[in-house]
Amino acid sequence: MTLPVFWTVEVDRKKELEKSYILTSGDPARPQKRNEVGPGWPFTTPKIDFRNGRIEAFTQWLTAPENPLFARVAVNRLWQWHFGEGLQKTPNDFGKLGGSPSNPELLDWLASEFVKQNFSMKAMHRLIVTSGAYRRTSEEREANLKIDPGNTHLWRFPLRRLDAETVWDSIFGSAGSLDLTIGGPSFDPKDGLSVLAPRPSSSPLVRRGAYIIRGYANNRDVMPSFLQAFDADDGRAPCPIRTHTVTAPQALFLMNSDVIEKATTKFAERLKKAVGEDLKAAVDLGYRTAIARPSSESEMNRALAYLGNDAARLTGFAWLLFNLDEFVFVR
């Protein structure tokens, strides 16, 4: 039996019409029949239109102009994705105990733009990554550090390490063997097998990090060592902010793992195929591909000295690029 890749969830209209009651001690077997509970949400009109169903009514309430919370929470998450930290430091708590945003005017403006763009996340991503705040350097200036050590006024870009899935994608994206197919079952990076169809794949491509198997079980280790090393969570608890550590297992993975050995070979083959015997062009292409910038003069000289007119050493050069700080850190 072949399982479908996508599932559709439908509302049980008969179940939706059943009455709900306050439950004694939260026990569904002990409803308080005298205390009926109807659907509803905070700060809404007394009479809610449920003619199109509860989900539709909830969606209309969520995105209504009278409810500014949804847009603020959403854009704060988008900001956190790009800067490593949201304007509201506690992305899952916008209440009194969660503190205040570092820049409330900016958060409100972003929320209003989100609504104006018809809740288009693509438009907000474009707005953020083309902003002056995002394009600033992460270089620290002593004078600014004395005035604003916490970077509240966004005078520099916060140096941050890529998350696990992005590191995985960067490795195989550089190697030219990343499968960009959207959707499908998870896979185990140890053998590349699908969890739903455990048989070897004939494709030379490697699936994106978002599809790596993860989870928790008492009797076995479900989380791959790669995800554990780069601080991915197993999903047992909500994770509004991932921990970003710098540890020895991360360096060892980038230095000695089978994944890196295969990717460096593919990366070197990609460079040879693109530029032939022109090692200077290969070095420049390698930097542009892996680090997203051209090599400096000193980097070019050191790389050419290492290669020594031997194209076979491009595998070692690819390994060096994967182990640069710039490969896993956004500056």
C-alpha positions as CSV (number, residue, x, y, z in Angstrom):
1,M,0.0,0.0,0.0
2,T,1.4,3.4,-1.0
3,L,0.7,6.2,1.4
4,P,-0.1,9.6,0.0
5,V,2.4,12.3,0.4
6,F,-0.1,15.0,1.5
7,W,-3.1,14.6,3.8
8,T,-6.3,16.6,3.8
9,V,-8.0,17.4,7.1
10,E,-11.8,18.0,7.0
11,V,-14.1,19.3,9.7
12,D,-16.7,16.8,11.0
13,R,-19.8,19.0,10.7
14,K,-21.9,16.7,12.8
15,K,-19.3,16.7,15.6
16,E,-19.1,20.5,15.3
17,L,-22.9,20.8,16.1
18,E,-22.5,18.8,19.3
19,K,-22.7,20.9,22.5
20,S,-19.7,21.4,24.7
21,Y,-19.7,21.8,28.5
22,I,-17.3,22.7,31.3
23,L,-15.4,19.5,32.3
24,T,-15.0,18.6,36.0
25,S,-11.2,18.5,36.6
26,G,-10.8,18.5,32.8
27,D,-12.2,15.0,32.6
28,P,-14.2,14.6,29.3
29,A,-16.2,11.8,31.0
30,R,-17.5,14.3,33.7
31,P,-19.1,17.2,31.8
32,Q,-21.2,19.7,33.8
33,K,-24.4,19.6,31.8
34,R,-25.7,22.8,33.4
35,N,-22.6,24.8,32.2
36,E,-22.7,24.8,28.4
37,V,-19.7,26.4,26.7
38,G,-20.0,28.0,23.2
39,P,-17.2,28.9,20.8
40,G,-15.7,32.3,21.1
41,W,-12.5,34.3,21.3
42,P,-11.2,37.4,23.2
43,F,-12.1,41.0,22.1
44,T,-14.6,40.0,19.5
45,T,-18.2,41.0,18.7
46,P,-20.9,39.5,20.9
47,K,-22.5,37.7,17.9
48,I,-20.0,35.6,15.8
49,D,-21.0,34.5,12.4
50,F,-20.5,30.7,12.2
51,R,-22.5,30.1,9.0
52,N,-19.4,29.1,7.1
53,G,-18.0,27.0,10.0
54,R,-15.9,27.6,13.1
55,I,-12.5,27.5,11.3
56,E,-13.6,30.1,8.8
57,A,-15.0,32.3,11.7
58,F,-11.7,31.9,13.6
59,T,-9.7,32.8,10.6
60,Q,-11.7,36.0,10.1
61,W,-11.3,36.9,13.7
62,L,-7.6,36.2,13.6
63,T,-6.9,38.5,10.7
64,A,-9.5,41.2,11.5
65,P,-8.2,44.8,11.8
66,E,-9.5,44.8,15.5
67,N,-6.9,42.1,16.3
68,P,-3.4,43.5,16.0
69,L,-1.8,40.6,17.9
70,F,-1.6,38.1,15.0
71,A,0.3,40.5,12.7
72,R,2.7,41.5,15.4
73,V,3.5,37.9,16.5
74,A,3.9,36.9,12.8
75,V,6.4,39.6,11.8
76,N,8.3,39.2,15.1
77,R,8.9,35.6,14.1
78,L,10.0,36.6,10.7
79,W,12.4,39.2,12.2
80,Q,13.7,36.5,14.6
81,W,14.3,34.2,11.6
82,H,16.6,36.7,9.9
83,F,18.3,38.3,12.9
84,G,18.4,35.5,15.4
85,E,16.3,37.4,17.9
86,G,12.9,39.0,17.7
87,L,12.1,42.6,18.5
88,Q,10.0,41.0,21.2
89,K,12.6,38.7,22.9
90,T,9.9,36.2,24.0
91,P,8.2,35.3,20.7
92,N,5.7,33.0,22.4
93,D,4.7,35.5,25.1
94,F,3.4,38.9,24.2
95,G,1.8,39.4,27.6
96,K,2.9,41.4,30.6
97,L,5.3,38.8,31.8
98,G,7.0,38.6,28.4
99,G,8.5,42.1,28.6
100,S,8.3,44.9,26.1
101,P,9.6,45.0,22.5
102,S,13.0,46.6,22.1
103,N,11.7,48.8,19.3
104,P,7.8,48.9,19.6
105,E,7.5,51.5,16.8
106,L,9.3,49.3,14.3
107,L,7.3,46.2,15.3
108,D,4.0,48.1,14.9
109,W,5.2,49.4,11.5
110,L,6.1,46.0,10.3
111,A,2.8,44.6,11.5
112,S,0.9,47.3,9.6
113,E,3.0,46.6,6.4
114,F,2.2,42.9,6.8
115,V,-1.6,43.7,6.8
116,K,-1.1,46.2,3.9
117,Q,0.6,43.4,1.9
118,N,-2.4,41.1,2.5
119,F,-0.4,39.0,4.9
120,S,2.2,38.0,2.3
121,M,5.2,36.5,4.1
122,K,7.2,36.6,0.8
123,A,6.7,40.4,0.7
124,M,7.9,40.8,4.3
125,H,10.9,38.6,3.8
126,R,11.9,40.8,0.8
127,L,11.3,43.9,2.9
128,I,13.5,42.7,5.8
129,V,16.4,41.4,3.7
130,T,16.6,44.5,1.6
131,S,16.6,46.8,4.7
132,G,19.5,48.8,5.9
133,A,19.4,46.9,9.3
134,Y,19.9,43.6,7.6
135,R,22.6,44.7,5.2
136,R,24.8,46.2,8.0
137,T,28.1,44.6,8.9
138,S,28.4,42.6,12.2
139,E,31.7,44.4,12.9
140,E,31.7,45.9,16.4
141,R,32.6,49.6,17.0
142,E,33.8,50.5,20.4
143,A,32.1,53.8,20.5
144,N,28.7,52.2,19.7
145,L,29.2,49.4,22.2
146,K,29.5,51.9,25.0
147,I,26.3,53.6,24.0
148,D,24.2,50.6,23.0
149,P,25.9,47.3,24.0
150,G,22.7,45.3,23.4
151,N,22.3,46.5,19.8
152,T,18.8,47.8,20.6
153,H,19.1,50.5,17.9
154,L,20.3,47.9,15.3
155,W,23.6,49.7,14.5
156,R,25.2,46.3,13.5
157,F,24.0,43.0,12.2
158,P,24.0,40.3,15.0
159,L,26.6,37.6,14.3
160,R,24.8,34.3,14.4
161,R,25.4,30.7,13.5
162,L,23.2,29.0,10.9
163,D,20.7,26.5,12.2
164,A,21.1,22.7,11.6
165,E,18.9,22.5,8.5
166,T,20.5,25.5,6.8
167,V,24.0,24.1,7.5
168,W,23.0,20.8,5.8
169,D,21.5,22.6,2.8
170,S,24.6,24.8,2.5
171,I,26.8,21.8,2.4
172,F,24.9,20.0,-0.4
173,G,23.9,23.2,-2.1
174,S,27.6,24.0,-2.5
175,A,28.3,20.5,-3.7
176,G,25.6,20.8,-6.3
177,S,23.7,17.8,-5.1
178,L,20.8,19.2,-3.1
179,D,17.3,18.0,-4.0
180,L,15.0,20.9,-3.9
181,T,11.8,18.8,-4.2
182,I,9.1,20.1,-1.9
183,G,7.2,17.7,0.3
184,G,7.5,14.0,0.8
185,P,8.5,11.7,3.7
186,S,11.4,12.2,6.1
187,F,14.7,10.4,5.6
188,D,17.5,9.1,7.7
189,P,20.8,10.9,6.9
190,K,22.8,7.8,7.8
191,D,21.7,5.8,4.8
192,G,19.4,8.3,2.9
193,L,16.4,5.9,3.2
194,S,12.9,7.2,3.4
195,V,11.0,6.4,6.6
196,L,8.0,5.4,4.6
197,A,9.7,3.6,1.7
198,P,12.9,2.1,3.2
199,R,14.7,1.2,0.0
200,P,17.8,2.8,-1.5
201,S,17.2,5.7,-3.8
202,S,18.7,5.8,-7.3
203,S,18.9,9.6,-7.2
204,P,22.4,11.1,-6.6
205,L,20.7,14.1,-4.9
206,V,20.4,14.6,-1.1
207,R,17.1,15.9,0.3
208,R,16.9,19.2,2.3
209,G,17.6,19.3,6.0
210,A,14.0,20.1,6.8
211,Y,13.1,16.5,5.9
212,I,15.7,14.8,8.1
213,I,14.0,12.4,10.5
214,R,13.6,13.6,14.1
215,G,11.6,12.8,17.2
216,Y,12.0,10.9,20.5
217,A,11.6,7.3,21.7
218,N,12.4,5.7,25.0
219,N,13.9,2.6,23.5
220,R,16.1,4.1,20.7
221,D,17.9,7.2,19.6
222,V,15.7,8.8,16.9
223,M,17.5,12.2,16.5
224,P,20.5,11.9,14.1
225,S,23.8,13.0,15.6
226,F,24.0,15.8,13.1
227,L,20.8,17.5,14.3
228,Q,21.9,16.9,17.9
229,A,25.3,18.5,17.3
230,F,23.7,21.6,15.8
231,D,21.1,22.1,18.5
232,A,17.9,20.9,16.7
233,D,15.1,20.0,19.1
234,D,13.3,16.6,19.1
235,G,9.8,18.1,19.2
236,R,8.8,17.0,22.7
237,A,8.3,20.6,23.9
238,P,7.6,23.9,22.2
239,C,10.7,25.6,21.0
240,P,10.2,29.3,20.3
241,I,13.9,30.0,20.2
242,R,16.6,27.4,19.4
243,T,19.8,27.2,21.5
244,H,22.8,28.2,19.4
245,T,26.0,26.7,20.8
246,V,29.5,26.4,19.5
247,T,30.8,22.9,20.4
248,A,33.5,20.4,19.5
249,P,31.0,17.9,17.9
250,Q,30.1,20.6,15.3
251,A,33.7,21.1,14.4
252,L,34.3,17.3,14.3
253,F,31.3,16.8,11.9
254,L,32.6,19.5,9.5
255,M,36.1,17.9,9.7
256,N,35.7,14.2,9.7
257,S,32.2,13.0,8.9
258,D,31.2,10.8,6.0
259,V,28.8,13.5,4.9
260,I,31.5,16.1,4.5
261,E,33.8,13.6,2.8
262,K,31.2,12.9,0.1
263,A,30.2,16.6,-0.2
264,T,33.8,17.8,-0.7
265,T,34.3,15.3,-3.5
266,K,31.1,16.5,-5.2
267,F,32.1,20.1,-4.6
268,A,35.5,19.6,-6.2
269,E,34.0,17.8,-9.2
270,R,31.6,20.7,-9.6
271,L,34.5,23.2,-9.6
272,K,36.5,21.1,-12.1
273,K,33.5,20.8,-14.4
274,A,32.8,24.5,-14.3
275,V,36.3,25.9,-14.9
276,G,38.4,23.1,-16.3
277,E,42.1,23.5,-15.4
278,D,41.9,27.2,-14.4
279,L,42.6,26.9,-10.7
280,K,42.4,30.6,-10.1
281,A,38.8,30.6,-11.5
282,A,38.1,27.5,-9.4
283,V,39.2,29.2,-6.2
284,D,37.1,32.3,-6.9
285,L,34.1,30.1,-7.8
286,G,34.5,28.1,-4.7
287,Y,34.4,31.2,-2.5
288,R,31.5,32.6,-4.3
289,T,29.6,29.3,-4.0
290,A,30.3,28.4,-0.4
291,I,30.8,31.8,1.2
292,A,28.8,34.0,-1.1
293,R,31.6,36.4,-1.8
294,P,34.7,36.6,-3.9
295,S,38.0,35.7,-2.4
296,S,40.4,38.3,-1.2
297,E,43.9,38.7,-2.8
298,S,45.5,37.0,0.2
299,E,43.0,34.2,0.2
300,M,43.5,33.6,-3.5
301,N,47.3,33.5,-3.0
302,R,47.1,31.1,-0.1
303,A,44.7,28.8,-2.0
304,L,46.8,28.7,-5.1
305,A,49.9,28.0,-3.0
306,Y,48.0,25.1,-1.4
307,L,46.8,23.7,-4.8
308,G,50.2,23.9,-6.3
309,N,48.9,23.5,-9.9
310,D,47.3,20.2,-8.9
311,A,43.6,20.0,-9.6
312,A,43.3,16.8,-7.6
313,R,43.8,19.0,-4.5
314,L,40.5,20.8,-5.1
315,T,38.9,18.3,-2.7
316,G,41.1,19.5,0.1
317,F,40.3,23.1,-0.9
318,A,36.6,22.3,-0.7
319,W,37.1,20.8,2.7
320,L,38.8,24.1,3.8
321,L,35.9,26.2,2.6
322,F,33.4,24.0,4.6
323,N,35.5,24.5,7.7
324,L,35.7,28.3,7.5
325,D,33.8,30.2,10.2
326,E,32.0,32.2,7.5
327,F,30.5,29.0,6.2
328,V,28.3,28.5,9.3
329,F,28.1,32.0,10.6
330,V,26.0,34.9,9.1
331,R,28.0,38.1,9.4
